[in-house]
Amino acid sequence: MSAPTIAILVKGYPRLSETFIAQELVGLEERGLPLAIWSLRRPHDGAVHPMHRQIRAPVAYLPEYLHEAPVRVLRGLAAALGRPGLAPLLRLVWRDLRRDPTASRLRRLGQALVLARELPPAVAHIHVHYLHTPASVGRYAALLSGRSWSVSAHAKDIWTTPDWELAEKLDDGALRFAVTCTAAGAARLRGLAARPDTVSLVYHGLDLRRFPAPPESRPPRDGSDPADPVRFVTVGRAVAKKGFFDLLEALAALPPGLHWRLAHVGGGEELEALRARAATLGLGSKVAFLGARPQPDVVALLREADLFVLPAKAAPSGDRDGLPNVLMEAASQALAIVATDFAGIPEFLADHRDGRLVPPGDWAALSNALNLLARDPGERARLGAAALARLRDAFGAEAGFARIAHLLRGEP
């Protein structure tokens, strides 16, 4: 008899910004877990990563907006009328609605009705990525259909979801386990959970099989030659928590005699504002905004660059990064890294040991670190080699794949 299928519920699929999820799905399939992907949204990116083409799991899309699929929603409601889980589901939704009286909450209910009806009988368990909206849909559907569920929490969902909602989800009787990818995130969730032992720290890590060996060496650029400037690169969506406005201020403060160029990869709602700020600061000829790119293009940029920079910080909304995968991707190419001493970043990199870390939001300190490393190719080579060694020693993905597979199988 074949093993029961596990439904993987995600916000959107495929997404260029969520390589850590795609990497995990590949790793789980390699370990023999039969998966089926259910997505709350259809893809908006114009490209996919090569990893997405490796994933064999079928993909189904729930209605992003209920009015776009009224027949599916009504069929889900009709099917729910005969289920014993309907009454407790309605009580739960009513409690949630009293504290969060929004259309989004009703949309989650509608999506859960569709999911509970359309999940095949072979699906015994629902595993959700993110503790906010996807976990609500997964929890509702699990309660209605009598299935168990589990969750991988990441960053924004941990820090912007209300405490009451996190605590109640973590205390749900059908929740088998929760995992998250930074020690800070795990501490927050354990502090809210009635059963702290249900929360595990599992780093995403990086599957180094997907990456080429790093360049044997890099040109000894030191910023003195205008014909061969030092190459900075940064990767991330143009959103507040990435700190890219701080980066532009730091670049504008670099000495006039230092010759450099920056390539930014990523889409996001602040992209046009970043372009405008770069122009205002007189950086338009030095900063290239390349938009979202597939991973092979990103890796090529990392291999050609001299220095990677990511000035992550807390957004005004409270949103923050966990441990950005792109830092590990930069380390895979033995690329020196300047980042902030924030969130999960210092769990991977230590200042002066395998990277340079500056206080979040401190563009002057960021500018100083960039200036010093731009002029010192030997120190960049040392830091890049140390970051690669740290990645290989402690942040390979295999251990995480094995741990998630173990938990999904329900093994003791």
C-alpha positions as CSV (number, residue, x, y, z in Angstrom):
1,M,0.0,0.0,0.0
2,S,1.4,3.4,-0.9
3,A,2.0,6.0,1.8
4,P,-0.8,8.7,2.3
5,T,-0.2,11.9,0.4
6,I,0.7,15.1,2.2
7,A,-0.9,18.3,1.1
8,I,1.5,21.2,1.1
9,L,-0.4,24.5,1.4
10,V,1.4,27.7,0.3
11,K,0.6,31.4,-0.3
12,G,1.6,31.3,-4.0
13,Y,3.3,28.8,-6.3
14,P,5.8,29.0,-7.8
15,R,7.4,32.1,-6.4
16,L,10.9,33.3,-7.2
17,S,11.3,34.8,-3.7
18,E,10.7,31.4,-2.0
19,T,13.5,29.2,-3.1
20,F,13.7,27.8,0.5
21,I,10.2,26.2,0.0
22,A,11.0,24.8,-3.4
23,Q,14.3,23.4,-2.1
24,E,12.5,21.7,0.8
25,L,9.9,20.2,-1.6
26,V,12.6,18.7,-3.7
27,G,14.3,17.3,-0.6
28,L,11.1,15.7,0.7
29,E,10.3,14.1,-2.6
30,E,13.8,12.7,-2.8
31,R,13.1,11.1,0.6
32,G,10.0,9.4,-0.9
33,L,7.2,11.5,0.6
34,P,4.3,11.8,-1.8
35,L,3.2,15.5,-2.0
36,A,0.4,17.5,-3.5
37,I,0.7,21.3,-3.6
38,W,-2.2,23.6,-2.9
39,S,-1.8,27.3,-3.4
40,L,-3.8,30.3,-2.3
41,R,-2.7,32.3,-5.3
42,R,-1.6,31.8,-8.9
43,P,1.9,32.8,-9.8
44,H,2.7,36.4,-10.6
45,D,6.4,36.0,-11.4
46,G,7.3,35.8,-15.0
47,A,9.9,33.1,-14.5
48,V,10.5,30.0,-12.4
49,H,13.6,28.5,-10.8
50,P,15.0,25.3,-12.2
51,M,14.1,23.6,-8.9
52,H,10.4,24.1,-9.7
53,R,10.8,21.9,-12.7
54,Q,12.2,19.2,-10.5
55,I,9.2,19.0,-8.3
56,R,6.8,16.3,-9.4
57,A,3.9,17.1,-7.0
58,P,0.7,18.1,-8.7
59,V,-0.4,21.7,-8.1
60,A,-4.0,22.9,-7.5
61,Y,-5.1,26.5,-7.0
62,L,-7.7,27.7,-4.5
63,P,-9.8,30.7,-5.4
64,E,-7.9,33.8,-4.5
65,Y,-11.1,35.7,-4.4
66,L,-14.3,33.9,-3.6
67,H,-16.4,35.8,-6.1
68,E,-14.2,34.5,-8.9
69,A,-15.3,30.9,-8.2
70,P,-18.7,30.9,-6.6
71,V,-19.6,27.4,-7.7
72,R,-16.6,25.9,-6.0
73,V,-17.3,27.8,-2.8
74,L,-21.0,26.8,-2.8
75,R,-20.0,23.2,-3.4
76,G,-17.6,23.4,-0.5
77,L,-20.3,24.8,1.7
78,A,-22.8,22.1,0.6
79,A,-20.2,19.3,1.3
80,A,-19.5,20.8,4.8
81,L,-23.2,20.6,5.8
82,G,-22.8,16.8,6.4
83,R,-19.5,16.9,8.2
84,P,-19.2,16.7,12.0
85,G,-16.5,19.3,12.0
86,L,-18.8,22.0,10.7
87,A,-20.1,23.1,14.1
88,P,-16.7,23.4,15.8
89,L,-15.4,25.2,12.7
90,L,-18.2,27.8,12.8
91,R,-17.5,28.4,16.5
92,L,-13.8,28.9,15.7
93,V,-14.4,31.2,12.8
94,W,-16.9,33.2,14.9
95,R,-14.2,33.7,17.6
96,D,-11.7,34.7,15.0
97,L,-14.1,37.1,13.3
98,R,-14.9,38.9,16.6
99,R,-11.2,39.8,17.0
100,D,-10.5,40.2,13.3
101,P,-13.7,41.4,11.5
102,T,-12.2,41.6,8.0
103,A,-13.1,40.3,4.6
104,S,-9.8,38.4,4.6
105,R,-11.0,36.3,7.5
106,L,-14.2,35.3,5.5
107,R,-12.0,34.6,2.5
108,R,-10.0,32.1,4.5
109,L,-13.1,30.3,5.5
110,G,-14.3,30.1,1.9
111,Q,-10.9,28.8,0.8
112,A,-10.9,26.2,3.6
113,L,-14.4,25.0,2.5
114,V,-13.1,24.5,-1.0
115,L,-9.9,22.8,0.2
116,A,-11.7,20.4,2.6
117,R,-14.1,19.3,-0.2
118,E,-11.4,19.0,-2.9
119,L,-8.7,17.2,-1.0
120,P,-8.6,13.6,-2.2
121,P,-9.2,10.9,0.4
122,A,-5.5,9.8,0.0
123,V,-4.4,13.1,1.7
124,A,-4.1,12.4,5.4
125,H,-2.2,15.5,6.6
126,I,-1.9,19.2,5.6
127,H,1.5,20.9,6.0
128,V,1.3,24.7,5.8
129,H,4.0,27.3,5.0
130,Y,3.5,30.5,7.1
131,L,1.5,30.9,10.3
132,H,-0.7,33.7,9.2
133,T,-3.3,33.4,6.3
134,P,-2.2,29.9,5.0
135,A,-2.3,28.5,8.5
136,S,-5.8,29.8,9.0
137,V,-6.9,28.1,5.8
138,G,-5.1,24.9,6.7
139,R,-6.4,24.8,10.3
140,Y,-10.0,25.4,9.2
141,A,-9.8,22.8,6.5
142,A,-8.2,20.3,8.9
143,L,-10.9,20.8,11.5
144,L,-13.7,20.5,9.0
145,S,-12.3,17.3,7.4
146,G,-10.9,15.6,10.5
147,R,-7.2,15.7,9.3
148,S,-4.1,16.7,11.2
149,W,-2.0,19.6,10.2
150,S,1.5,21.1,10.8
151,V,3.2,24.4,9.9
152,S,6.5,25.9,8.9
153,A,6.8,29.4,10.2
154,H,9.3,31.8,8.6
155,A,9.5,35.5,9.3
156,K,6.7,38.0,8.7
157,D,4.1,35.5,9.9
158,I,5.9,35.2,13.3
159,W,6.4,38.9,13.9
160,T,3.2,40.5,12.5
161,T,0.5,38.0,13.5
162,P,-1.3,38.9,16.7
163,D,-0.2,37.0,19.8
164,W,-3.6,35.6,20.4
165,E,-3.7,34.1,17.0
166,L,-0.3,32.5,17.2
167,A,-1.0,31.1,20.6
168,E,-4.3,29.5,19.6
169,K,-2.9,28.0,16.4
170,L,0.0,26.5,18.3
171,D,-2.4,25.1,20.9
172,D,-4.7,23.6,18.3
173,G,-5.4,19.9,19.1
174,A,-4.9,18.8,15.5
175,L,-1.5,20.5,15.1
176,R,1.2,17.8,15.1
177,F,4.2,20.1,15.0
178,A,5.5,23.6,14.1
179,V,9.0,24.3,12.8
180,T,10.7,27.6,12.2
181,C,14.1,28.7,10.8
182,T,15.7,31.0,13.4
183,A,16.4,30.8,17.1
184,A,14.7,34.1,17.6
185,G,11.5,32.9,15.9
186,A,11.5,29.7,17.8
187,A,11.9,31.5,21.1
188,R,8.9,33.8,20.3
189,L,6.7,30.9,19.3
190,R,7.7,28.7,22.3
191,G,6.9,31.7,24.6
192,L,3.4,31.8,23.2
193,A,2.7,28.0,22.9
194,A,0.9,26.0,25.6
195,R,3.0,23.1,24.4
196,P,6.5,24.6,23.7
197,D,7.9,21.2,22.8
198,T,5.7,21.2,19.6
199,V,8.0,24.0,18.2
200,S,11.3,23.0,16.7
201,L,14.2,25.0,15.2
202,V,15.0,23.7,11.8
203,Y,17.3,25.8,9.6
204,H,16.5,25.8,5.9
205,G,20.2,25.5,5.1
206,L,21.3,25.3,1.5
207,D,21.4,22.4,-0.8
208,L,24.9,22.8,-2.2
209,R,24.2,20.3,-5.0
210,R,22.3,23.0,-6.7
211,F,25.2,25.4,-6.9
212,P,28.5,25.4,-8.8
213,A,31.8,25.4,-7.0
214,P,32.9,28.9,-6.1
215,P,35.3,30.7,-8.4
216,E,38.9,29.7,-7.8
217,S,39.8,33.4,-7.4
218,R,38.4,36.9,-7.9
219,P,40.1,39.9,-9.5
220,P,41.9,42.0,-6.8
221,R,39.8,45.0,-7.4
222,D,40.3,47.8,-4.8
223,G,38.2,50.6,-6.1
224,S,41.1,52.6,-7.5
225,D,40.5,51.9,-11.2
226,P,37.4,53.7,-12.8
227,A,37.6,51.3,-15.7
228,D,37.3,48.3,-13.3
229,P,35.1,49.3,-10.3
230,V,34.4,47.2,-7.3
231,R,31.2,45.2,-7.9
232,F,28.6,45.2,-5.1
233,V,25.5,43.0,-5.4
234,T,22.3,42.8,-3.4
235,V,19.3,40.5,-3.8
236,G,15.8,40.9,-2.2
237,R,12.4,42.3,-2.8
238,A,12.2,46.0,-2.6
239,V,10.3,46.1,0.7
240,A,11.0,48.0,3.9
241,K,12.6,45.1,5.9
242,K,15.4,44.8,3.4
243,G,16.9,48.2,4.2
244,F,17.6,49.2,0.7
245,F,17.1,52.9,1.3
246,D,19.8,52.7,4.0
247,L,22.0,51.0,1.4
248,L,21.5,53.9,-1.0
249,E,22.4,56.4,1.7
250,A,25.5,54.4,2.5
251,L,26.6,54.3,-1.1
252,A,26.1,58.0,-1.5
253,A,28.4,58.6,1.5
254,L,31.3,56.6,0.0
255,P,34.4,58.6,-0.8
256,P,34.4,60.2,-4.3
257,G,37.7,58.5,-5.2
258,L,36.3,55.0,-4.6
259,H,35.0,53.4,-7.9
260,W,32.1,51.0,-7.5
261,R,28.9,49.7,-9.1
262,L,25.9,48.0,-7.5
263,A,23.5,45.5,-9.0
264,H,20.1,45.0,-7.3
265,V,18.0,41.9,-8.1
266,G,14.4,41.8,-7.0
267,G,10.9,43.2,-7.6
268,G,8.7,44.7,-4.9
269,E,6.5,47.7,-4.2
270,E,9.3,50.1,-3.3
271,L,11.3,49.5,-6.5
272,E,10.3,52.7,-8.3
273,A,10.9,54.7,-5.1
274,L,14.3,53.2,-4.8
275,R,15.1,54.2,-8.4
276,A,13.9,57.7,-7.7
277,R,16.0,58.0,-4.5
278,A,19.1,56.7,-6.4
279,A,18.7,59.4,-9.0
280,T,18.2,62.1,-6.4
281,L,21.4,61.0,-4.7
282,G,23.3,61.1,-8.0
283,L,23.8,57.3,-8.1
284,G,21.8,56.6,-11.2
285,S,24.8,55.7,-13.3
286,K,26.3,53.4,-10.6
287,V,23.2,51.5,-9.5
288,A,21.5,49.0,-11.8
289,F,18.0,47.7,-10.7
290,L,17.6,44.5,-12.6
291,G,14.2,43.4,-11.4
292,A,13.3,39.8,-10.5
293,R,15.6,37.2,-12.0
294,P,15.7,33.4,-12.0
295,Q,18.3,31.8,-9.8
296,P,20.8,30.9,-12.5
297,D,21.0,34.7,-13.3
298,V,21.4,35.4,-9.6
299,V,24.2,32.9,-9.2
300,A,26.0,34.3,-12.2
301,L,25.9,37.8,-10.6
302,L,27.2,36.4,-7.3
303,R,30.1,34.7,-9.1
304,E,31.1,38.0,-10.8
305,A,30.7,40.2,-7.8
306,D,33.3,41.3,-5.2
307,L,31.0,41.9,-2.3
308,F,27.4,41.0,-1.2
309,V,25.4,43.4,0.9
310,L,22.0,43.1,2.7
311,P,21.1,45.7,5.3
312,A,18.0,44.0,6.7
313,K,16.1,45.6,9.6
314,A,12.6,45.7,11.1
315,A,9.9,47.3,9.0
316,P,7.6,49.9,10.6
317,S,4.9,47.2,10.5
318,G,7.1,44.9,12.6
319,D,7.9,42.7,9.6
320,R,11.4,41.3,9.5
321,D,13.5,38.7,7.8
322,G,14.4,35.4,9.4
323,L,17.7,34.1,7.9
324,P,17.7,35.2,4.3
325,N,18.5,32.4,2.0
326,V,20.4,34.7,-0.3
327,L,23.1,35.2,2.3
328,M,23.8,31.4,2.2
329,E,23.7,31.6,-1.6
330,A,26.3,34.3,-1.6
331,A,28.4,32.2,0.8
332,S,28.2,29.2,-1.6
333,Q,30.2,31.3,-4.0
334,A,32.8,32.3,-1.4
335,L,31.6,35.9,-1.7
336,A,32.4,38.3,1.1
337,I,29.2,39.6,2.9
338,V,28.3,42.8,4.6
339,A,24.9,42.5,6.5
340,T,23.2,43.7,9.7
341,D,23.4,42.2,13.1
342,F,19.7,41.5,13.1
343,A,17.1,38.7,13.1
344,G,18.7,35.3,12.2
345,I,21.7,36.7,10.4
346,P,24.1,36.5,13.4
347,E,23.1,32.8,13.7
348,F,24.9,32.3,10.5
349,L,27.6,35.0,10.3
350,A,29.8,36.5,13.1
351,D,31.3,39.9,12.6
352,H,35.0,39.8,11.4
353,R,34.9,36.0,11.5
354,D,33.0,35.2,8.3
355,G,31.4,38.5,7.4
356,R,31.0,42.1,8.5
357,L,27.9,42.9,10.5
358,V,26.7,46.5,11.3
359,P,23.8,47.7,13.4
360,P,20.4,47.7,11.5
361,G,19.4,51.1,10.2
362,D,22.9,52.6,10.7
363,W,23.8,53.6,7.1
364,A,27.0,55.4,8.3
365,A,28.4,52.1,9.7
366,L,27.3,50.3,6.6
367,S,29.1,52.9,4.4
368,N,32.3,52.5,6.5
369,A,32.2,48.7,6.2
370,L,31.6,48.8,2.4
371,N,34.5,51.4,2.0
372,L,37.0,49.3,4.0
373,L,36.2,46.0,2.3
374,A,36.0,47.6,-1.2
375,R,39.7,48.6,-0.7
376,D,40.8,45.3,0.7
377,P,40.5,42.3,-1.7
378,G,42.6,40.1,0.6
379,E,40.1,40.6,3.5
380,R,37.2,40.0,1.1
381,A,38.8,36.7,0.1
382,R,39.3,35.6,3.7
383,L,35.7,36.5,4.7
384,G,34.3,34.7,1.7
385,A,36.3,31.5,2.3
386,A,35.2,31.6,6.0
387,A,31.5,32.1,5.1
388,L,31.7,29.1,2.7
389,A,33.3,27.0,5.4
390,R,30.6,28.0,7.9
391,L,27.9,27.1,5.3
392,R,29.4,23.7,4.7
393,D,29.9,22.9,8.3
394,A,26.7,24.0,9.9
395,F,24.1,25.0,7.3
396,G,23.8,22.3,4.8
397,A,20.2,21.5,3.9
398,E,20.3,17.7,4.3
399,A,19.8,17.7,8.1
400,G,16.7,20.0,7.7
401,F,15.2,17.8,5.0
402,A,15.7,14.7,7.1
403,R,14.1,16.4,10.2
404,I,11.0,17.6,8.3
405,A,10.6,14.2,6.6
406,H,10.8,12.6,10.1
407,L,8.2,14.9,11.5
408,L,5.8,14.5,8.5
409,R,6.0,10.7,8.8
410,G,5.0,11.0,12.4
411,E,8.0,9.0,13.5
412,P,8.9,9.0,17.2
